[in-house]
Amino acid sequence: MWWSVWWVWIVAGFLLGMLEIVMPGYIFLGFAIGAVITGILVGIGITSASPALLVLIFAVCSLVAWLVLRRTMGVRAGQVKVWDRDINDN
């Protein structure tokens, strides 16, 4: 089936990466990284063709990628946005 084909996971990862470009927020980028890693694992034959196992690997890889992205590119501790001018002030 489609879940056991490596290039489907890679294409899904690139599509999610493009969606991240259109709607930035580091949400879809974690899923994109998870899909590409799952595609690589399927491509080199590490994982079986079980859909439940592939979805679990995808979920774990996506969560780890999201946590790493959040840690490296998220808001730093103590960093706040200070507004000094209101958009309605003329």
C-alpha atoms as one frame of an Amber mdcrd trajectory, in Angstrom:
protein
   0.000   0.000   0.000   0.944   3.674  -0.105   2.302   3.802   3.446   5.066
   1.333   2.625   6.428   3.366  -0.319   9.360   5.540   0.754   8.906   8.322
  -1.782   5.321   8.947  -0.653   6.620   9.872   2.794   9.321  12.108   1.285
   6.819  13.900  -0.974   4.447  14.341   1.978   7.331  15.846   3.944   8.120
  18.316   1.180   4.445  19.248   0.836   4.252  19.887   4.573   7.437  21.951
   4.279   5.799  24.047   1.576   2.760  24.468   3.782   5.085  25.732   6.507
   6.401  28.368   4.111   2.864  29.561   3.375   1.738  29.457   7.023   4.844
  29.828   9.238   4.794  28.882  12.880   7.086  25.833  13.166   4.042  23.536
  13.391   4.122  21.937   9.939   7.921  21.899   9.868   8.009  19.309  12.648
   5.569  17.135  10.721   7.619  17.625   7.553  10.806  16.515   9.260   8.983
  13.521  10.752   7.641  12.492   7.336  11.063  12.770   5.680  12.730  10.747
   8.447   9.999   8.108   8.160  10.531   8.022   4.386  14.258   7.553   4.854
  13.683   4.720   7.331  11.251   3.020   4.958  13.629   3.554   2.041  16.591
   1.884   3.707  14.389  -0.919   5.003  14.625  -0.373   8.751  10.886  -0.366
   9.374   8.293  -2.945   8.435   5.272  -2.233   6.287   2.888  -2.143   9.254
   0.826   1.062   9.025   0.477   1.328  12.798   4.235   1.137  13.286   4.877
   3.707  10.550   2.360   6.140  12.043   3.983   5.662  15.453   7.452   6.325
  14.010   6.102   9.370  12.178   4.483  10.700  15.364   7.585  10.195  17.495
   9.903  11.732  14.875   7.548  14.684  14.430   7.310  15.279  18.173  11.082
  15.143  18.630  11.601  17.476  15.647   9.005  19.904  17.001  10.612  19.910
  20.460  14.065  20.532  18.959  12.690  23.341  16.793  10.886  24.835  19.779
  14.068  24.698  21.833  16.311  26.205  19.141  13.973  28.659  17.401  11.269
  29.381  19.953  10.951  32.285  22.334  13.941  32.527  24.626  13.473  32.571
  28.406  12.928  36.110  29.606  12.373  37.451  26.076   9.281  39.609  25.801
   7.930  41.877  23.107   7.625  45.464  24.268   5.171  47.645  22.386   6.094
  51.319  22.473   3.585  52.563  19.921  -0.027  51.695  19.249  -1.209  51.200
  15.672  -4.116  53.574  16.339  -1.901  56.450  17.522  -1.405  59.086  14.841
